[in-house]
Amino acid sequence: MEVHHHHSTQEKEKHFKHYLFEFLMLFLAISAGFLVENLREHYIENRREKDFIKSYVEDLKQDTAKITANIQLRNSKILILDSLIKLLNTDDPNKDGRSAYYYGRRTTRSTLFQANDRTIKQLKNAGGLRLIRNQKASNAIMTYDQANDYIVYLQGREFDELSLMYPLLARLYDGNILETMISGMEITRPAGNPALRTTDGNLLLDLTYYLHQYKTTSVVIIARLNSLMQSATETIEFLQGEYDLKK
């Protein structure tokens, strides 16, 4: 009986060690699987983050070119507005009706700046900036985006100011003459020295007021665009260094 009892105990110990070993192997296999999966997800997220940053940097580079072009366009537009204001407030605006028509037609040409929002839209559609785990990078992106949003707001106000001018411009200019001034995308001076439809002093003063408001809004936008340019340049430099993109 004692021998039989000893054999049974050994068998139980053997089964216990076998089960313990299998449990440990299973536990290690599951843990290793989780570890591999976490490493794989971490690698994928890192790659996606870097891909987004590379794409965003390219967007910023395109923005800097657009900002430069828009500032030049706006500076040229301000010169046009100054010339028109000065001409409309002379004793006889019709003395140089040719320029009055040219400046007036150029006034309504768009000076809209539109940032490249390809990557920032993808980030927002993918659940915001949570994919950008680098907090400094995320802050830089948000700061630039907010600065651009304010320019969008100012341009909306600029469009409203231009809309208020349209009825006055329609009373001042002969649309048939304006038709002769368009050649493709170019605006040319009209032939001869066409007269304005009216030189009513009150109308010209009203228009001067709106031209002034329109011009000063553009001046503010230029200042904001210069700040946006600096922000874009600094953000490009920071992100390239932070994500080792200069190679």
C-alpha positions in Angstrom: 0.0 0.0 0.0 2.8 2.4 0.8 4.5 1.7 -2.5 1.3 2.3 -4.4 0.7 5.5 -2.6 4.2 6.8 -3.4 3.8 6.0 -7.1 0.5 7.9 -7.2 2.1 11.0 -5.6 4.9 11.0 -8.2 2.3 10.7 -11.0 0.4 13.7 -9.6 3.6 15.8 -9.3 4.5 14.8 -12.9 1.1 15.9 -14.2 1.2 19.1 -12.2 4.6 20.0 -13.5 3.5 19.2 -17.0 0.4 21.4 -16.7 2.4 24.2 -15.1 4.9 24.0 -18.0 2.2 24.1 -20.6 0.6 27.0 -18.8 3.9 28.9 -18.7 4.5 28.2 -22.4 1.0 29.4 -23.3 1.4 32.5 -21.1 4.8 33.3 -22.7 3.4 32.7 -26.2 0.4 35.1 -25.5 2.7 37.7 -23.9 5.1 37.5 -26.8 2.2 37.8 -29.2 1.0 40.9 -27.4 4.5 42.3 -27.3 5.0 41.7 -31.1 1.6 43.2 -31.9 2.4 46.3 -29.7 5.8 46.7 -31.4 4.2 46.4 -34.8 1.5 49.0 -34.0 4.1 51.3 -32.5 6.2 51.0 -35.7 3.1 51.6 -37.9 2.1 54.6 -35.9 5.6 56.0 -35.9 5.7 55.6 -39.7 2.3 57.1 -40.2 3.2 60.1 -38.0 6.4 60.7 -39.9 4.5 60.4 -43.2 2.0 62.9 -42.1 4.7 65.3 -41.0 6.6 64.9 -44.3 3.3 65.7 -46.1 2.6 68.7 -43.9 6.1 70.1 -44.4 5.5 69.9 -48.2 2.2 71.8 -47.7 4.0 74.5 -45.7 6.6 74.9 -48.4 3.8 75.4 -50.9 2.2 77.9 -48.6 5.4 80.0 -48.3 5.4 80.4 -52.1 1.7 81.3 -52.1 2.2 83.8 -49.3 5.0 85.6 -51.1 2.9 85.8 -54.3 -0.2 87.0 -52.4 1.7 89.7 -50.6 3.1 91.0 -53.9 -0.4 90.9 -55.4 -1.8 92.8 -52.4 0.9 95.5 -52.5 0.2 96.0 -56.2 -3.5 96.2 -55.4 -2.9 98.8 -52.7 -1.1 101.0 -55.2 -4.1 100.7 -57.5 -6.6 101.6 -54.7 -4.4 104.6 -53.7 -4.4 105.8 -57.3 -8.1 105.4 -57.7 -8.9 107.2 -54.4 -6.6 110.1 -55.5 -8.1 110.3 -59.0 -11.8 110.2 -57.8 -11.1 113.1 -55.5 -9.6 115.4 -58.1 -11.6 118.4 -59.4 -12.4 116.5 -62.6 -12.2 112.6 -62.5 -13.2 112.5 -66.1 -10.0 114.2 -67.1 -8.3 110.8 -66.9 -11.3 108.5 -67.4 -9.1 105.9 -69.0 -7.2 105.4 -65.8 -10.4 105.7 -63.7 -11.9 102.8 -65.6 -8.7 100.7 -65.4 -8.2 101.3 -61.6 -11.9 100.6 -60.9 -11.8 97.3 -62.9 -8.6 96.2 -61.2 -10.2 96.9 -57.8 -12.6 94.0 -58.0 -9.9 91.4 -58.9 -9.6 88.7 -56.3 -6.6 88.7 -54.0 -7.6 85.5 -52.1 -4.9 83.5 -50.2 -5.8 79.9 -49.7 -3.4 77.7 -47.7 -2.8 74.1 -48.7 -5.0 72.2 -46.3 -4.5 68.7 -47.8 -2.6 67.2 -44.8 -4.4 69.1 -42.0 -7.7 67.8 -43.3 -6.4 64.2 -43.3 -5.3 64.7 -39.7 -8.6 66.1 -38.6 -10.5 63.3 -40.5 -8.3 60.7 -38.8 -9.3 61.9 -35.4 -7.6 65.1 -34.9 -3.9 65.5 -34.0 -3.8 62.5 -31.7 -1.6 60.8 -34.4 1.0 63.5 -33.7 2.3 62.3 -30.4 5.1 64.8 -30.3 3.5 67.6 -28.2 5.8 70.4 -29.5 5.0 69.3 -33.1 1.3 69.2 -32.4 1.4 72.7 -30.8 3.3 74.1 -33.8 0.8 72.7 -36.3 -2.2 74.0 -34.3 -0.6 77.5 -33.9 -0.1 77.7 -37.7 -3.6 76.5 -38.4 -5.1 79.0 -36.0 -3.1 81.9 -37.6 -4.4 80.8 -41.0 -8.0 80.7 -39.7 -7.7 84.3 -38.7 -6.6 85.2 -42.2 -9.6 83.4 -43.6 -11.8 85.5 -41.3 -10.1 88.7 -42.5 -10.6 87.7 -46.1 -14.3 87.1 -45.4 -14.5 90.6 -44.0 -12.6 91.9 -47.1 -15.1 90.2 -49.4 -18.0 91.8 -47.5 -16.4 95.3 -47.9 -16.0 94.7 -51.6 -19.7 93.6 -51.9 -20.7 96.9 -50.4 -18.8 98.7 -53.1 -20.5 96.9 -56.1 -23.6 99.0 -56.2 -21.6 102.2 -56.1 -19.2 100.9 -58.8 -22.2 100.0 -60.9 -23.4 103.6 -60.7 -20.0 104.9 -61.6 -18.8 102.7 -64.5 -20.3 101.9 -67.9 -20.5 98.1 -68.1 -20.2 98.2 -71.9 -16.8 99.9 -71.6 -15.7 97.4 -69.0 -16.5 94.7 -71.5 -13.9 96.0 -73.9 -11.2 95.9 -71.2 -11.1 92.1 -70.7 -8.6 90.1 -72.8 -8.6 86.5 -71.5 -7.4 86.9 -67.9 -5.8 90.3 -68.6 -7.4 93.7 -67.8 -6.4 96.4 -70.4 -7.0 100.1 -70.4 -10.1 101.2 -72.5 -9.7 103.0 -75.8 -9.9 106.8 -75.8 -10.9 108.6 -72.6 -14.3 107.3 -71.6 -16.4 109.3 -69.1 -17.7 108.1 -65.8 -21.5 107.7 -65.6 -21.6 110.2 -62.8 -19.2 112.5 -60.9 -21.7 113.1 -58.0 -19.7 114.3 -55.1 -21.6 112.3 -52.4 -21.3 109.1 -54.4 -17.6 109.6 -54.9 -17.1 110.3 -51.1 -19.1 107.1 -50.2 -17.0 105.1 -52.6 -13.8 106.6 -51.2 -14.9 105.5 -47.7 -15.4 101.9 -48.8 -12.2 101.9 -50.9 -10.3 103.1 -47.8 -11.8 100.3 -45.6 -11.1 97.7 -48.3 -7.5 98.9 -48.6 -6.8 99.0 -44.8 -8.2 95.5 -44.4 -5.7 94.3 -47.1 -2.9 96.1 -45.2 -3.8 94.1 -42.0 -3.9 90.9 -44.0 -0.4 91.6 -45.4 0.8 92.0 -41.9 -0.8 88.7 -40.9 0.6 87.0 -44.0 4.1 88.1 -43.0 3.6 86.6 -39.6 2.2 83.4 -41.2 5.3 83.3 -43.4 7.6 83.4 -40.4 5.5 80.8 -38.6 5.6 78.5 -41.7 9.4 78.9 -42.1 10.0 78.2 -38.4 7.6 75.3 -38.3 9.3 73.7 -41.4 12.7 74.1 -39.8 11.5 72.6 -36.4 9.7 69.6 -37.9 12.6 68.8 -40.3 14.9 68.7 -37.3 12.5 66.9 -34.9 11.7 64.1 -37.4 15.1 64.0 -39.1 13.6 64.9 -42.5 16.6 66.7 -43.9 18.3 63.6 -45.2 
